[in-house]
Amino acid sequence: MPDNAQQFASDNYSGICPEAWQAMAEANQGHQRAYGDDDWTARAADHFRSLFETDCDVFFAFNGTAANSLALASLCQSYHSVICSETAHVETDECGAPEFFSNGSKLLTARSEQGKLTPASIREIALKRKDIHFPKPRVVTLTQATEVGTVYRPEEIQAISQTCDELSLNLHMDGARFSNACAFLGCTPAELTWKAGVDVLCFGGTKNGMAVGEAILFFNRELAEDFDYRCKQAGQLASKMRYLSAPWVGILQDDAWLHYANHANHCAKLLAKLVQDVPGVSLMFPVEANGVFLQMSEPAIAALTTRGWRFYTFIGAGGARFMCSWDTEEARVRQLAADIRQVMKT
């Protein structure tokens, strides 16, 4: 199998979509002011305000780890804590960055149901202890779509937001695959964020056709105080900011972000459908975004790897995660499904 063949390990494997690439090329004409004081950055911010139907504060970071960590740090003091799912990316895959950038705010993991937090699980952690020896809960962070590919409905977010209000907690959303959640539900971005009670969203661009770049949107603008200084101190203020912001203009202006999310979701649904009748293969979680989690035999997983397929197996014995991307080809999905069917016969 060629080294550059389409794979299913991560949507980060994909390249840059044409709209983002074209915007980068257009931004490369002539000179622009540095450090975000350029036309492209202003245009991108205005596109976000239009898309989300509100006058939010918009910032840009190089990657999701920085976006999430700096956003959470802005919501916490060092003696506070952040409630997250036990499978949340901030807990399992960010190398302690949220704690580092907040100067010590502790992550507290709560039980989840199919990857999703519930009001009950949040209360269980938030009310566990109230003494001064325990880090005071201050933030809840949701992953949308979750690390197991499930999606929070607006009513679920609203219920969590109400719980946060009762407990004086801020609500942050890690939206690395926020586009896929919007595509699955057919909801507007506003309905899945500030209208449901989200204070801050980290909107992922990298997994949806951009080379690099995440947007941090503060719907509660009071929480954004001095966030620009926080970005600078963390090495996230791009001197040539237009190359972070221009791709956003490219994918937002004609809804390419939603088109590509729909395509990735469709490919995931197709893969699940093609293997649903394979003996010994079962879905571990509902296919609601662009990820398919399959329970298979260990020999079959080894055989797929030998055939050159790349996918993740971090979810327990016999578990395999297959991620579809903005550019996934249906023929490639069918080839993978055929190989899964073959290796499960051996």
C-alpha positions as CSV (number, residue, x, y, z in Angstrom):
1,M,0.0,0.0,0.0
2,P,1.5,3.4,-0.9
3,D,2.7,5.6,1.9
4,N,0.4,8.4,0.9
5,A,-2.7,6.2,0.5
6,Q,-5.8,7.4,2.3
7,Q,-5.9,6.0,5.9
8,F,-8.4,5.9,8.7
9,A,-6.2,6.4,11.8
10,S,-7.0,10.1,12.2
11,D,-8.7,12.9,10.3
12,N,-5.4,14.7,10.9
13,Y,-3.9,12.5,8.2
14,S,-5.8,14.4,5.5
15,G,-4.5,17.3,3.5
16,I,-5.8,20.8,3.0
17,C,-9.2,21.4,1.3
18,P,-9.2,23.6,-1.9
19,E,-11.1,26.4,-0.2
20,A,-8.5,26.8,2.6
21,W,-5.6,26.4,0.1
22,Q,-7.1,29.1,-2.2
23,A,-7.6,31.5,0.7
24,M,-4.0,31.0,1.8
25,A,-2.8,31.8,-1.8
26,E,-5.0,34.9,-1.9
27,A,-3.6,36.0,1.5
28,N,-0.1,35.6,0.1
29,Q,-0.5,38.6,-2.2
30,G,1.4,41.7,-1.1
31,H,1.9,42.9,2.5
32,Q,-0.5,42.9,5.5
33,R,-0.2,44.2,9.0
34,A,1.2,41.7,11.5
35,Y,0.0,40.1,14.7
36,G,-3.7,39.9,13.8
37,D,-4.1,43.5,12.8
38,D,-4.8,42.5,9.2
39,D,-7.9,42.3,6.9
40,W,-8.0,38.5,6.8
41,T,-8.2,38.2,10.5
42,A,-10.9,40.8,10.7
43,R,-12.9,39.1,8.0
44,A,-12.6,35.7,9.6
45,A,-13.8,37.0,13.0
46,D,-16.8,38.7,11.2
47,H,-17.6,35.4,9.5
48,F,-17.7,33.7,12.9
49,R,-20.0,36.3,14.4
50,S,-22.3,36.0,11.4
51,L,-22.3,32.2,11.6
52,F,-22.9,32.1,15.3
53,E,-25.4,35.0,15.2
54,T,-23.8,36.8,18.0
55,D,-21.1,39.4,18.7
56,C,-18.5,37.0,20.2
57,D,-14.8,37.6,20.8
58,V,-12.6,35.5,18.4
59,F,-9.0,34.4,18.8
60,F,-6.8,32.1,16.8
61,A,-4.3,29.4,18.0
62,F,-2.1,27.0,16.1
63,N,-3.6,23.8,17.5
64,G,-6.3,22.3,19.6
65,T,-4.1,21.6,22.7
66,A,-3.2,25.3,22.9
67,A,-6.8,26.4,22.2
68,N,-8.3,24.2,24.9
69,S,-5.6,24.7,27.5
70,L,-5.6,28.5,27.2
71,A,-9.4,28.7,27.1
72,L,-9.6,26.6,30.3
73,A,-6.9,28.6,31.9
74,S,-8.8,31.8,31.3
75,L,-11.8,30.3,33.2
76,C,-9.8,29.1,36.2
77,Q,-7.5,30.2,39.0
78,S,-4.7,27.8,39.9
79,Y,-6.7,26.5,42.9
80,H,-9.7,25.6,40.8
81,S,-10.6,22.4,39.0
82,V,-12.1,21.4,35.7
83,I,-14.7,18.6,35.4
84,C,-14.4,16.5,32.3
85,S,-15.3,13.1,31.0
86,E,-12.8,10.3,31.7
87,T,-12.3,10.0,27.9
88,A,-11.9,13.7,27.2
89,H,-9.1,14.8,25.0
90,V,-7.9,17.3,27.7
91,E,-7.5,14.4,30.1
92,T,-6.0,11.7,27.9
93,D,-4.2,13.4,25.1
94,E,-2.9,16.8,26.0
95,C,0.2,15.9,28.1
96,G,-1.0,18.0,31.1
97,A,-1.2,21.2,29.1
98,P,-4.4,22.4,30.7
99,E,-2.8,22.1,34.1
100,F,0.4,23.7,32.9
101,F,-1.2,26.8,31.3
102,S,-3.5,27.3,34.3
103,N,-0.6,27.0,36.7
104,G,-2.1,24.0,38.4
105,S,-5.8,23.8,37.9
106,K,-6.7,20.1,38.4
107,L,-8.8,18.0,36.0
108,L,-11.4,16.0,37.7
109,T,-12.8,13.1,35.7
110,A,-16.5,12.3,35.8
111,R,-18.5,9.2,34.7
112,S,-19.8,9.5,31.1
113,E,-22.5,7.7,29.2
114,Q,-21.3,6.8,25.7
115,G,-18.7,9.4,26.1
116,K,-21.0,12.2,27.3
117,L,-21.2,13.9,30.7
118,T,-24.6,14.2,32.4
119,P,-25.9,16.6,35.0
120,A,-25.8,13.8,37.5
121,S,-22.2,12.9,36.9
122,I,-21.2,16.6,37.0
123,R,-23.1,17.0,40.4
124,E,-21.4,13.9,41.7
125,I,-17.9,15.4,41.2
126,A,-18.8,19.1,41.9
127,L,-20.5,18.3,45.2
128,K,-18.1,15.5,46.3
129,R,-16.1,17.8,48.6
130,K,-16.5,21.5,49.5
131,D,-13.6,21.8,52.0
132,I,-10.6,24.1,51.4
133,H,-8.3,21.1,51.0
134,F,-9.9,20.2,47.6
135,P,-9.5,22.1,44.4
136,K,-12.7,24.1,43.9
137,P,-14.7,23.1,40.8
138,R,-15.0,26.0,38.4
139,V,-15.4,24.7,34.9
140,V,-17.1,21.9,33.0
141,T,-15.7,21.0,29.6
142,L,-17.6,19.0,27.0
143,T,-16.1,17.4,23.9
144,Q,-18.4,17.8,20.8
145,A,-18.3,15.4,19.1
146,T,-17.0,13.1,21.9
147,E,-13.9,11.0,21.8
148,V,-16.1,8.0,21.0
149,G,-17.9,9.7,18.2
150,T,-21.2,10.5,20.0
151,V,-22.9,13.9,19.8
152,Y,-24.5,16.0,22.5
153,R,-28.0,17.1,21.6
154,P,-29.0,20.8,22.3
155,E,-31.3,19.7,25.1
156,E,-28.4,17.7,26.7
157,I,-26.2,20.8,26.6
158,Q,-29.0,23.0,28.0
159,A,-29.4,20.6,30.9
160,I,-25.7,20.6,31.7
161,S,-25.7,24.4,31.4
162,Q,-28.5,24.7,33.9
163,T,-26.5,22.5,36.3
164,C,-23.5,24.7,35.7
165,D,-25.5,27.8,36.5
166,E,-26.8,26.2,39.8
167,L,-23.2,25.3,40.8
168,S,-21.5,28.5,39.6
169,L,-19.5,26.7,36.9
170,N,-18.5,28.0,33.5
171,L,-19.1,25.8,30.5
172,H,-16.4,25.2,27.9
173,M,-16.7,23.1,24.7
174,D,-13.9,21.4,23.0
175,G,-15.1,21.4,19.4
176,A,-12.3,19.7,17.5
177,R,-15.1,18.0,15.6
178,F,-17.8,20.6,16.2
179,S,-18.4,20.7,12.4
180,N,-19.3,17.0,12.4
181,A,-21.7,17.5,15.3
182,C,-23.5,20.3,13.5
183,A,-23.7,18.2,10.3
184,F,-25.1,15.2,12.2
185,L,-27.8,17.1,14.0
186,G,-28.7,19.6,11.4
187,C,-28.5,22.3,14.1
188,T,-27.1,25.8,13.7
189,P,-23.8,26.5,15.5
190,A,-25.6,29.0,17.7
191,E,-28.1,26.3,18.8
192,L,-25.2,24.0,19.9
193,T,-23.3,26.7,21.8
194,W,-24.4,30.0,23.3
195,K,-28.1,29.4,22.9
196,A,-27.7,26.2,24.9
197,G,-25.5,27.9,27.5
198,V,-21.9,27.4,26.3
199,D,-19.6,30.2,27.5
200,V,-16.5,29.3,25.3
201,L,-16.0,27.2,22.2
202,C,-12.8,25.9,20.7
203,F,-13.8,25.4,17.0
204,G,-11.5,22.9,15.3
205,G,-10.3,23.7,11.8
206,T,-7.4,21.2,11.4
207,K,-9.7,18.2,11.3
208,N,-12.0,19.8,8.8
209,G,-9.7,20.6,5.9
210,M,-7.3,23.2,7.2
211,A,-3.5,22.8,7.5
212,V,-3.4,24.3,11.0
213,G,-5.4,26.6,13.2
214,E,-8.2,26.6,15.7
215,A,-10.6,29.4,16.7
216,I,-11.5,30.3,20.3
217,L,-14.9,31.9,20.6
218,F,-15.9,33.6,23.8
219,F,-19.7,34.0,23.9
220,N,-19.4,35.3,27.4
221,R,-17.1,38.2,26.5
222,E,-16.2,39.1,30.1
223,L,-14.3,35.8,30.3
224,A,-12.1,36.9,27.4
225,E,-10.4,39.7,29.4
226,D,-6.6,39.7,28.6
227,F,-6.9,36.5,26.5
228,D,-4.8,38.2,23.9
229,Y,-2.0,38.5,26.4
230,R,-2.4,34.9,27.4
231,C,-2.1,33.8,23.7
232,K,1.1,35.9,23.3
233,Q,2.7,34.5,26.5
234,A,1.9,31.0,25.3
235,G,3.6,31.5,21.9
236,Q,0.2,31.4,20.1
237,L,0.2,34.9,18.7
238,A,1.2,34.3,15.0
239,S,3.2,37.2,13.6
240,K,1.8,36.5,10.2
241,M,-1.7,35.8,11.6
242,R,-3.4,36.1,8.2
243,Y,-2.1,32.6,7.4
244,L,-4.0,31.2,10.4
245,S,-7.2,33.3,9.8
246,A,-7.4,33.3,5.9
247,P,-8.2,29.5,5.7
248,W,-11.2,30.2,8.0
249,V,-12.5,32.7,5.5
250,G,-12.1,30.1,2.8
251,I,-14.1,27.4,4.6
252,L,-16.7,29.6,6.2
253,Q,-17.8,32.0,3.5
254,D,-19.6,29.4,1.4
255,D,-20.2,26.7,4.0
256,A,-17.4,24.4,2.9
257,W,-16.9,23.6,6.6
258,L,-20.4,22.0,6.7
259,H,-20.2,20.4,3.3
260,Y,-17.0,18.6,4.3
261,A,-18.3,17.6,7.7
262,N,-21.4,16.1,6.0
263,H,-19.1,14.2,3.6
264,A,-16.9,12.8,6.4
265,N,-20.0,11.7,8.4
266,H,-21.5,10.1,5.3
267,C,-18.3,8.0,4.8
268,A,-18.4,6.9,8.4
269,K,-22.1,5.8,8.0
270,L,-21.2,4.0,4.8
271,L,-18.4,2.0,6.5
272,A,-20.6,1.0,9.4
273,K,-23.3,-0.1,6.9
274,L,-20.9,-2.1,4.8
275,V,-19.7,-4.2,7.8
276,Q,-22.9,-4.4,9.8
277,D,-23.5,-8.0,8.7
278,V,-19.9,-9.3,9.1
279,P,-19.9,-12.1,11.7
280,G,-17.9,-11.1,14.8
281,V,-18.0,-7.4,14.0
282,S,-20.1,-5.1,16.1
283,L,-20.4,-1.3,16.7
284,M,-19.0,-0.2,20.1
285,F,-20.8,3.2,19.9
286,P,-23.4,4.8,17.7
287,V,-22.0,6.3,14.5
288,E,-23.0,10.0,14.9
289,A,-20.0,11.9,13.5
290,N,-17.1,10.8,11.4
291,G,-15.7,8.0,13.5
292,V,-16.6,4.3,13.5
293,F,-15.6,2.2,16.5
294,L,-15.7,-1.5,15.8
295,Q,-15.2,-4.5,18.0
296,M,-13.3,-7.2,16.1
297,S,-11.0,-10.1,16.8
298,E,-7.4,-9.4,17.7
299,P,-6.1,-11.6,14.8
300,A,-8.3,-9.6,12.4
301,I,-6.9,-6.3,13.7
302,A,-3.3,-7.7,13.2
303,A,-4.2,-8.9,9.7
304,L,-5.6,-5.4,8.7
305,T,-2.4,-3.8,9.9
306,T,-0.3,-6.3,7.9
307,R,-2.3,-5.3,4.8
308,G,-1.2,-1.7,5.4
309,W,-4.2,-0.2,7.0
310,R,-3.6,2.4,9.7
311,F,-6.1,2.9,12.5
312,Y,-6.1,3.4,16.3
313,T,-6.6,0.6,18.9
314,F,-6.6,2.6,22.1
315,I,-10.1,1.6,23.2
316,G,-9.4,-1.8,24.7
317,A,-8.9,-5.4,23.4
318,G,-10.5,-5.9,20.1
319,G,-11.5,-2.3,19.7
320,A,-10.6,-0.4,16.5
321,R,-11.3,3.3,15.6
322,F,-11.7,4.3,12.0
323,M,-11.9,8.1,11.3
324,C,-13.2,9.5,8.0
325,S,-12.0,12.9,6.7
326,W,-13.2,15.7,4.5
327,D,-11.5,14.1,1.5
328,T,-12.2,10.4,2.2
329,E,-13.0,8.5,-1.0
330,E,-16.0,6.2,-1.0
331,A,-13.9,3.7,-3.0
332,R,-11.4,3.6,-0.2
333,V,-14.2,3.0,2.4
334,R,-15.4,0.1,0.3
335,Q,-11.9,-1.3,0.0
336,L,-11.5,-1.1,3.8
337,A,-14.9,-2.8,4.4
338,A,-14.0,-5.6,2.0
339,D,-10.7,-6.2,3.8
340,I,-12.5,-6.3,7.2
341,R,-14.9,-8.8,5.8
342,Q,-12.0,-10.9,4.6
343,V,-9.8,-10.9,7.7
344,M,-12.8,-11.8,9.9
345,K,-13.1,-15.0,7.9
346,T,-9.6,-16.1,8.8
